[in-house]
Amino acid sequence: MHNIGKRLFSDERRITLLSFLKTEHKSAVPADQATQRFTAYKWMSLVGVFIGYAAFYIVRNNFTLSTPNVKAALDLSKGQIGLLSSCLLIAYGLGKGVMSAWADKANPKRFMATGLVMCAVLSMCLAAFGHSLISLAIILILLGLFQGMGVGPSFIILSTYFDKKQRGFITSIWNCSHNVGGGLISPLAGFMLGIVGAAHWRFAMYVFPALVAILIACLVLWLVKGRPQEEGLPPLDETKEEEKGIDYQDLSSWEILTKYVFNNPGAWLVSFMDTFVYMIRFGILTWIPIFLIQAKGFSHAQMMVAFAFFEWAAIPSTLLAGIISDKLFKGYRMPPAIIALVLIIFCILGYWNGKSVTTVTIYAALAGCLVYIPQFLDSVQTMEVVPPFAVGSTVGLRGFMSYVLGSTLGTSLLGWAVDKYGWNAGLVLLLAATAGCLICSVALHVFVLRKKHTSAA
C-alpha cells in the first residue's frame, strides 16, 4: 500500500504527466517594491480563485438542477438519480484527494484553469452523449475527477497570502464563491431556457454554463498568481517553531501526506466533521428539485426559486461567521459552528414539514444560511491545524472523506431510503447526520484547546 501511494503521488509521475502545471520561480522582487507587489497579488489572486471556484459549481450544480428533466427524459427512478449523483460526488472525492495533493507541488492558476476547462468540456458531453444511464455515469465520473482541481489551489492562495488574523473573514468571502456559482446556475439556465425553449433544455443547462466556465478560466489565468516565493516575494511569517528548518521543496507529495497529514489528529477531525456536513448539505441540495416537485407540489419555477435561495442565503451568514470567529471568538472556529448545527435541526424539521410554498422556501433559505457555516469554519480550521505546505494534502483528505462518504450517504443512501420507506426516512438520516457533525465539532474544539495549552506550556 505504501509503495502504491508513493508511486501515485511521486514527483516523477507528476512531472511526467503534468509538467506543464509545474511551479515557476521568478527572480526576487526589489525590497522597496515587495510590499506593494504582495498586496496587489493577494487581492488579484483572491478575486481569481473566487470567480474560478464559483465557475466549478456552475458546471457541477447544472446536473443537479437538470435531474427532473433527466428523470423524465430517461424514465429513471429516484434511486437511479441518486446513483448518478453519487457517481459525480464519489469521483469528486477521489479527484479532490489526489488533485489537492498534486496542487501542493503545482502552479495554482494553471492547475485551476486546466481543471475548469476540462469540466466545461465534460458538461458539453452531457448534452451530446448523456442519453443513457451508463453514458451519464461515465461522463459524471470524469467530471467529478476534474472538479477536484478547484479547491486545492484556492486553499493554497488563502493560506500563503493571508495571515491568521485575516483568514476567517477572507476565507468567508472565498467560501461564498460556491454559493454564488451554485446560485447562478438557476438564473443562467432559466435565461437560456427562455431563449431556446424547454425542448432544448440540454443546451440551456449544460452547454451555455460550459461556455461561461471557459470564459472564467481565461480570467483565472490572468488574475491568479503563484505562491509568494514563486513570484519572487517573501512568504508569510507564520512558521511554527516545530516547522522551522523544514524545506517543503525537498518533500514529495507522498511524504507530506503521510508525515504531516495522516499522523495529525486534527486533520482527521476536520475530515470526519466535513463528512457529516456534506451528508446534510447534499441530502438537502441533491433532493430539493425532486422533493419540492413531488412531495410539496411545487412548480418547476417555484422549485428553481427555492433552489437558488438555498445557495444564495448562505452568503451573508458565511461572511458573518468569518467575522464572528475572528473577532468575537478570537480565532476559535468551532463555537459558531456548534451554534449553527443546533439551529439546523429546527430548520430541517420546518423545511420537511412546511405546507406552503413560502414556508418551505423560507426554511430552505435558513437551512442554506446555516449548513454552510460549519462547512466554512471547518475549512478555515483545516488551514490552522497543519503546516502551510500540507494544506492542499489535508484538503484532499477532507474532500475525499466528505464526498466519498458524506455525499454518498446524502445522495444514494437517502435516495434508497426514500424509495423504500418514504420521504420521512430521509428526514431521520438528515437529523442523524446533524447529530454526528455536532459531536465532531465539539471534539475538534477540544483538540484545538488542548493543542494551544500544550504549545503554551
N, C-alpha and C positions, 0 to 999 in steps of 0.2 A: 504493500500500500504506500509506504514511504517513497519507494522508487517511482511508482506511478505518478504520485503527486509531484515529485521532484521533476519528472520529465514534463508533466503538464505545465508547470509554472516556471520551467527553466528559462534562463535568459537566451540560451541558444535557440530554443524553439520560438520564443517570442521574436527574436531578431530575424530569424528566417522568414516567419510568416508576416510579421508586422513591422518590418524595418522602416517603412515609410511613416510610421507613427512614433518613431523613437524620439527621445528628448534631444533638444539642441541647447548648447551653452554659448551664449553671446558674450562678447568682451565686456569687461566691467564698466559700469556707468560711472562717470566722474562724480566724486563725492558731493560736489555742490549741486548736482542735478538729481541725486539719488532719491531724496525725499519727495520731490515733486513728481518724478517718474513713477515711484512706488504708488503714490496716491492716485495718479491718473490710471495706472494699470489695474489697481484693485477695483476701482469703480467700473471701468470698462469691462473687466472680467466678470464682475457681479452681474452686470446687465446682460452679458453674453450667455452665462450659464443659466440665468433666469429665463430668457426667451428660448434658449436651447432646450432646457428641460421641459418647459411648457409645450414645446413642439412635439417632444416624445409622447406626451399624453394625448395630443391631438390625434396622432397616428397609432394610439393604443385604445383609447376610450371610444373611438369611432366604431370599433367592432361591438363593444357593449351596447352602444346606442342602437346599433343595427339588429340586435338579437330578435326583436319581434318580427322584423322583415325576414330575417334568415329562417326563423322558426316556421313562418307561414310559407315561404317560398320552397323550402326543402321538406316540410312536414316533419319537423323534429320534435321530440319530447323535451320537457324541461330538464330531464336528466342528461340528454344529449347536448343541450345548450350548456349545461353546467360542465360537461366533459370538455367541450370546446374551450370554454373559459379557463378551465384548469390546464389544458394544453398550453395556452398562452402564458398563464401565470407561473406554472412549474418551469417552463422553458426560460421565462424571465428570471426566476430564482436561480436556475443553473447559470444562465448567462451573466447575471449580476455577480454571482460568486467568482466566476473565472475572469470576467471582464474587469471588475473592480480591482482585482489583484494585479492584472496586467496594467491597469491605469496607473498604479503606483510607480511604474517604470516607463510610462509613455508621455507623449506631448498632449496635454489636456484638450486643447482646442481641436487638434486633428482627430483625436480619439472620439470626441463628442460629435463632431461634424460628420465623420465617416459613419458612425452608428445611426445618426439621424437620416442620412441619405439612404442607407440600406433599409431602414424601417419604412421610408416613403415608397421605395420600390416595391416592398412586400405588401404595402397597403394597396398599391395598384394591382398587385397579383390577386388580392382578394376579390377585386372586381372582375378581373379577367378569367380567373381559374377557379374561384371558390364556389363551385356549383354542386358539390357533394360533401358529405361528412368527412370523408378521407382527405380530399384535397384541402378543405378548410383546416383540418387538423394539422396537416403538413406545413401549410403556409403560416399558421399561427405559432407553431413551434419555432420556425425560423425567425418570425417576427419577435417572439419573446427573447430569443438568444441575442439579437442585435439591440433590443431595448435595454439590455444590461450595460450598454456603453454610455449611458447618460449620467447615471448618478455618481460614479467614481470620480470623473473629472470635476463635477460640481463640488464635492466634498473636499477634494484636493485644493481647489481655489479658495474655498471658505476657510480651511484650516491653515493655509500658508500665507494668506493676505490679511486676515482679520484676527486680532488677539481676543483673549477670553472675555474682556470687558465689553467688547462689541458683538461677540459671536452669537449671543442669544437673539438679539434683535435682528442682526444681519441675516442669520440663518432663517429667522421667521419670515423675512422678506423673500428669500430664495424659496422657502418651503411653499409659499403661496403660488409659485410657478405652476405646480401640478394642478392646483385648483383652477388657475386661470386657463391652463391648457385643457383640463377636463371639462371646464365650464364652457369654453369656446366652441367645442365640437358641436354642441347642440345648435347654437345660432348659425355657425358656419354651414352645417349640413342643412338646417332649415332654410337658410337663404338660398342655397343652391337647389334644394328641392322645389322652391317656389319658381325657379327659373326653368329647370329641366323637366319638372313633373315627377309624380310619385313612381311612375313606371321606370324611371332611371335612378332609383334610389342608390344603386351601387356606385354610380358616378358621384352623386352628391355626398355619400358617406365614406367613400374610400379614395377616389381619385382626387377630388378637389382638396381634401385635407392633406393629401400627399404632396400636392404642388405647393401648398403653403409651407409644409415642413422643409422642402428643398430650398425654398427662398430663405427660410430662417437659418438653415445650415450654412449658407453663404455669409450671413451676418455673424454667426458663431466664429467662423474663420477670421473675420475681421476684428471682432471685439475681444475675444478671449485671449489671454496671454499665458505663457508658461509660468512655472513656479518662479518666485523672485530670483533665486540664484541662477536659474536658467536664462533669465533676462538681464543678467549682469548686476543684479541688485542684492543687497544684504538680506538674509532671511529674518523672519520674526524672532526676537529673542525670548522664546518661551521654553527653552530646553530645560528639562528637569535634571537634577543632579545625577540620577542614575542613567540618564541618556547621553550625558556629555562624553565625548570621545568616540561616539558611535558614528561611523561613516556609512550612511544608508546606501550610498552608491556602490559599496562593496558587497551589499547583501542582495541575494537573489530574491525573487518574489516568494519562492517556497520557504526560504529562511525567515523572511519577515512574517509570513503566515504562521509558521509553526512556533517560532520563538516569542513573537510579540502579540499574537492573536489567540492561538489555541491555548496557550499557557496563561492567559489573562482571564480571571473570573469575570471581570467587568464586561469583557467582550461577549461572553456567553449570556450574561444577564440582559444586556441590551438586545441581544438576538432573540431570546425567549420572550421578552416583553413585546418586541415588534411582531413576533409570530401571532400572538393573541390580538394585537391591534389590527393586523391585516385580516384576521378571521372576521372581526367585527366590520371593518371597512368594506371588504369585498362581499361579506354576507349581505350587506345593505346595497352597496353600489351595483353589484352584478345583477341583483334581482329586482331593483327598482322598476325597470321598464315592464317586466312581466307581472310582478306583484301588483303594481298600481293599475295595470290594464285589466288583469284577470280577477284579482281579489277585491279591488276597490272600485272597479268600473270606470277608471279614468279614460278619457280620450287620449289619442296619441299626442295632441297638442298639450293637454294638461300634464301628461307624463313627462314630456320634454321640459316643461317649466320646472317641475319638481326635481328632475334630474339636474338641471342647471343650478337650482337653489342649493342642492346638497353639496355641490362642489364650491360654489362661489361664497356661500355663507361662512365657509371656513376661513376666508381671508382675514376679516377683522379680528376673529378670535385668536388666530395664529400669531398675528402681529402683537396683540395684547399679551399673549402668553410669553412671547420673547422678551418684551419689556418687563413684565412682572418677574420672570425668572432671573433677569439681570439685576433689577433694581430692588424689588421687594424681598425676594428670597436670596439675594446676594450670590447669584450664580448656581444655586441649587435648583436642579431641573425637575425633580420628581414631585415636590408638593403640589404645584399646579396641575400636574398630570393626574395625581390621585383625586383631586377635587373634580376634575373633568370626568373621570371614569365613574364616579358616584352619580353624577348628573346624567351620564349617558344611559344608565339603567332606566331612569324615568322617561327619557326621550324615546328609547326603543319601545317601551310599553305604550307610550302615546302614539307613536308612528304606527305601530301594529294594530292598535285598537281604535284609531280615529275613524270617524264615519264620513265627515265631509271633506271635500277637496281642499278647502282652506286649512282645516285642522291637520290633515296628513302632510300637506306641503310645509306648514309651519314646523311640525315635528321633524320632518326630513331636513329642513334647514338647520334646526337646533342640533340634530344629530351630526350633521356635517360640520357645524361650528365646533362641536366638542370632540369628535373622534379624531380629528387631525391634531389636536393639542398634544395628547400623549405620543402620537407618532412623531410629531415635530420635536418635542422635547427629548424623546429617546434618540433622535438623530443628533441633536446638539450634544447630548451626553456621550454619544459614541466618539466624538472628536476629542473628548476630555478624559477618556479612560485609557487611551492608547497614545503612543508617540505619533507625531505628525506624519512620519514616513510610513506608518502602518494604518493610516486612516482608510485608504482605499481597500485594503485587505479586510479590515474589520467591517466596513460597509458591505463587502462581498459576502462575508459570513452571515451578517444580519439579513441581507437581502435573500440569500439562499434559503435560510430557515423561514423567513416571513412569507416568501412566495411559494416555496415547495410545500411547506406545512400549513402555514396560516391561510393563504389564499385558496389552497385545495380544500381545506375544511370549510371555508366560507362559500365555495362555489359547488364543487362536486358533492361533498357530504351534505350540504344544505339542500342542493337540488334533489339528491336521492331521498333525503328525509321528507321533503315536501311532497315528492311523488308518492311516497309510501304512506306517510302519516298525516299529510295536510300541512297548511301554512303555519299552524301553531307549533309544529316541530321545529321549524326554522327559528321561531321566537325563543324556544328553550336553548337552542345552540348559541344564539347571539348573546343571551344572558350569561351562559356558562363561559363564553369567551371573555366577556367583560370582567367576570369574577377572576378568571385566570390572569388577565392583564393587570388587575388591581393588586393581586398578590405579588407579581413580578416587579411592579413599580415600587412597592414598599421594600422589597428585598434589595432592589438596586439603590434606593436611597440609603438604606442601612450600610451597604457596601461602600458608597461614596463617603459617608460619615466616618466609617472605620478607617478608610484609606487616608482621609485627611488627618485623623487623630494619630495614625501611625507615622505619617510624614512629619507632623509637628513634634512628635516625641523625640 
